[in-house]
Amino acid sequence: IIPELLQKELNKNSELHTKFNQFSPYKQREFIEYIVTAKQEKTQLARLEKVIPMILEEKGLNDKYRA
């Protein structure tokens, strides 16, 4: 289930939507969990702003840690 904040961005930006859907379900879940685990809405928004460029660059949330 995609959180409302992320869904709004996906609806606004077709490129973001396409690239997000190209990720495996596992990586999509990583992005979603990263956003929704923040308790405050401002933190969720900050995390969303952080992941949007990563999605557009087709980089997973934890790719920098993978060999």
DATA-V578027 format. One record per helix or strand. SS is the DSSP state (2 for helix, 1 for strand). FROM is the first residue (numbers start at 1). LEN is the number of residues. If there is no record, write none. Layout:
# DATA-V578027
SS	FROM	LEN
SS	FROM	LEN
This chain:
# DATA-V578027
2	4	9
2	14	9
2	25	12
2	41	16
2	63	3
